[in-house]
């Protein structure tokens, strides 16, 4: 996928917010509408199809929902992964893992509106982070950056941070992405993250 300019790329990435919200509704509707055990395989598929319908590019989306006994009651963990295309492998794929408590997995407790909002935010942040990776390009130049020093991760976490700022009135310092980068020893890396976050937040203020 080629973009004429960065605004076009940001429009695609942040446009994914509405797609993520539609996908999360399939998850929360299942918890609210189905008695007891839910067919999570079917829900995972529907969530993935919902996201793929937004992408409209050669990108496969995989959603995995599983129970994890270490999480109790409303605790939920959402994580993701995505490929960065390059000239040797232009294909993209994106996956999101949702680990939830056995109580939620077996639908034995009622969910609250607060949980639904919390999950929507968690899932959306993960989706736009991974969506950012699919818009990057890896020219296979070898680099020895650590995880947070990687230009790919700086780009993706600044996307997260900017979006979360758009929800909380522009506060940067309370976001998880900011806290992660504020702990990086190399302040030039932090500066780059901060500058990219500001640029993306300004884009959101102007266009969203």
GIMOHU-V665621 format. One record per residue. N is the residue number from 1. PHI is phi in radians with two decimals (999 if undefined). PSI is psi as a letter, one per 20 degrees, with the letter a starting at -180 (999 if undefined). Layout:
n:N phi:PHI psi:PSI
n:N phi:PHI psi:PSI
This chain:
n:1 phi:999 psi:p
n:2 phi:-1.91 psi:q
n:3 phi:-2.11 psi:p
n:4 phi:-1.17 psi:h
n:5 phi:-2.71 psi:r
n:6 phi:-1.19 psi:h
n:7 phi:-1.07 psi:h
n:8 phi:-1.13 psi:g
n:9 phi:-1.16 psi:g
n:10 phi:-1.13 psi:h
n:11 phi:-1.06 psi:g
n:12 phi:-1.17 psi:g
n:13 phi:-1.11 psi:g
n:14 phi:-1.30 psi:i
n:15 phi:-1.14 psi:h
n:16 phi:-1.23 psi:i
n:17 phi:-1.05 psi:g
n:18 phi:-1.12 psi:h
n:19 phi:-1.15 psi:g
n:20 phi:-1.10 psi:h
n:21 phi:-1.15 psi:h
n:22 phi:-1.14 psi:h
n:23 phi:-1.20 psi:g
n:24 phi:-1.14 psi:h
n:25 phi:-1.14 psi:h
n:26 phi:-1.13 psi:h
n:27 phi:-1.23 psi:g
n:28 phi:-1.25 psi:h
n:29 phi:-1.10 psi:h
n:30 phi:-1.08 psi:g
n:31 phi:-1.16 psi:h
n:32 phi:-1.48 psi:h
n:33 phi:-1.88 psi:h
n:34 phi:-1.76 psi:p
n:35 phi:-1.37 psi:p
n:36 phi:0.89 psi:c
n:37 phi:-1.15 psi:p
n:38 phi:-1.83 psi:q
n:39 phi:-1.42 psi:n
n:40 phi:-1.22 psi:h
n:41 phi:-1.10 psi:g
n:42 phi:-1.17 psi:g
n:43 phi:-1.12 psi:g
n:44 phi:-1.02 psi:g
n:45 phi:-1.09 psi:g
n:46 phi:-1.13 psi:h
n:47 phi:-1.13 psi:g
n:48 phi:-1.10 psi:g
n:49 phi:-1.12 psi:h
n:50 phi:-1.09 psi:g
n:51 phi:-1.25 psi:h
n:52 phi:-1.12 psi:h
n:53 phi:-1.15 psi:h
n:54 phi:-1.37 psi:g
n:55 phi:-1.11 psi:g
n:56 phi:0.89 psi:k
n:57 phi:-2.37 psi:r
n:58 phi:-1.32 psi:m
n:59 phi:-2.48 psi:p
n:60 phi:-1.57 psi:q
n:61 phi:-2.07 psi:p
n:62 phi:-2.16 psi:p
n:63 phi:-1.98 psi:p
n:64 phi:-2.15 psi:o
n:65 phi:-1.97 psi:p
n:66 phi:-2.52 psi:q
n:67 phi:-1.60 psi:q
n:68 phi:-2.29 psi:o
n:69 phi:-1.03 psi:i
n:70 phi:-1.29 psi:i
n:71 phi:-1.68 psi:p
n:72 phi:-2.07 psi:q
n:73 phi:0.93 psi:d
n:74 phi:-1.56 psi:i
n:75 phi:-1.07 psi:p
n:76 phi:-2.46 psi:p
n:77 phi:-2.13 psi:p
n:78 phi:-2.09 psi:p
n:79 phi:-2.40 psi:r
n:80 phi:-2.54 psi:r
n:81 phi:-2.71 psi:q
n:82 phi:-2.68 psi:q
n:83 phi:-1.52 psi:q
n:84 phi:-1.75 psi:o
n:85 phi:-1.16 psi:q
n:86 phi:-2.59 psi:r
n:87 phi:-1.16 psi:h
n:88 phi:-1.55 psi:h
n:89 phi:-2.49 psi:n
n:90 phi:-1.35 psi:i
n:91 phi:-1.23 psi:q
n:92 phi:-2.17 psi:q
n:93 phi:-2.57 psi:q
n:94 phi:-2.43 psi:p
n:95 phi:-2.36 psi:q
n:96 phi:-2.30 psi:p
n:97 phi:-1.83 psi:p
n:98 phi:-2.08 psi:o
n:99 phi:-1.78 psi:p
n:100 phi:-2.23 psi:r
n:101 phi:-1.18 psi:q
n:102 phi:-0.98 psi:h
n:103 phi:-1.09 psi:g
n:104 phi:-1.27 psi:g
n:105 phi:-1.03 psi:h
n:106 phi:-1.66 psi:j
n:107 phi:0.93 psi:l
n:108 phi:-1.79 psi:i
n:109 phi:-2.29 psi:q
n:110 phi:-1.27 psi:q
n:111 phi:-1.76 psi:q
n:112 phi:-1.80 psi:r
n:113 phi:-1.09 psi:h
n:114 phi:-1.10 psi:g
n:115 phi:-1.14 psi:g
n:116 phi:-1.06 psi:g
n:117 phi:-1.17 psi:g
n:118 phi:-1.09 psi:g
n:119 phi:-1.15 psi:g
n:120 phi:-1.02 psi:g
n:121 phi:-1.13 psi:g
n:122 phi:-1.06 psi:g
n:123 phi:-1.19 psi:g
n:124 phi:-1.11 psi:g
n:125 phi:-1.04 psi:g
n:126 phi:-1.16 psi:g
n:127 phi:-1.12 psi:g
n:128 phi:-1.23 psi:h
n:129 phi:-1.09 psi:g
n:130 phi:-1.24 psi:h
n:131 phi:-1.09 psi:h
n:132 phi:-1.03 psi:g
n:133 phi:-1.06 psi:h
n:134 phi:-1.22 psi:i
n:135 phi:-1.67 psi:i
n:136 phi:-1.49 psi:r
n:137 phi:-2.45 psi:p
n:138 phi:-1.75 psi:o
n:139 phi:-1.50 psi:j
n:140 phi:1.15 psi:k
n:141 phi:-1.29 psi:p
n:142 phi:-1.21 psi:p
n:143 phi:-2.48 psi:q
n:144 phi:-1.94 psi:k
n:145 phi:-1.15 psi:q
n:146 phi:-1.31 psi:r
n:147 phi:-0.92 psi:g
n:148 phi:-1.32 psi:i
n:149 phi:-1.52 psi:i
n:150 phi:-1.08 psi:p
n:151 phi:-1.07 psi:h
n:152 phi:-1.16 psi:g
n:153 phi:-1.33 psi:h
n:154 phi:-1.03 psi:g
n:155 phi:-1.08 psi:g
n:156 phi:-1.22 psi:g
n:157 phi:-1.23 psi:h
n:158 phi:-1.20 psi:h
n:159 phi:-1.12 psi:g
n:160 phi:-0.98 psi:g
n:161 phi:-1.06 psi:g
n:162 phi:-1.09 psi:g
n:163 phi:-1.15 psi:g
n:164 phi:-1.13 psi:h
n:165 phi:-1.09 psi:h
n:166 phi:-1.17 psi:i
n:167 phi:-1.61 psi:h
n:168 phi:-1.97 psi:k
n:169 phi:1.47 psi:j
n:170 phi:1.64 psi:j
n:171 phi:-1.39 psi:p
n:172 phi:-1.61 psi:h
n:173 phi:-1.27 psi:i
n:174 phi:-1.70 psi:i
n:175 phi:-1.37 psi:q
n:176 phi:-1.11 psi:g
n:177 phi:-1.06 psi:g
n:178 phi:-1.10 psi:g
n:179 phi:-1.08 psi:h
n:180 phi:-1.11 psi:g
n:181 phi:-1.37 psi:h
n:182 phi:-1.20 psi:i
n:183 phi:-1.60 psi:i
n:184 phi:-1.26 psi:p
n:185 phi:-1.15 psi:h
n:186 phi:-1.30 psi:o
n:187 phi:-1.22 psi:i
n:188 phi:-1.17 psi:h
n:189 phi:-1.15 psi:g
n:190 phi:-1.07 psi:g
n:191 phi:-1.05 psi:g
n:192 phi:-1.12 psi:g
n:193 phi:-1.04 psi:g
n:194 phi:-1.09 psi:g
n:195 phi:-1.12 psi:g
n:196 phi:-1.17 psi:h
n:197 phi:-1.09 psi:g
n:198 phi:-1.07 psi:g
n:199 phi:-1.05 psi:g
n:200 phi:-1.26 psi:h
n:201 phi:-1.13 psi:g
n:202 phi:-1.09 psi:h
n:203 phi:-1.07 psi:g
n:204 phi:-1.10 psi:g
n:205 phi:-1.09 psi:h
n:206 phi:-1.44 psi:h
n:207 phi:-1.96 psi:i
n:208 phi:-1.99 psi:999
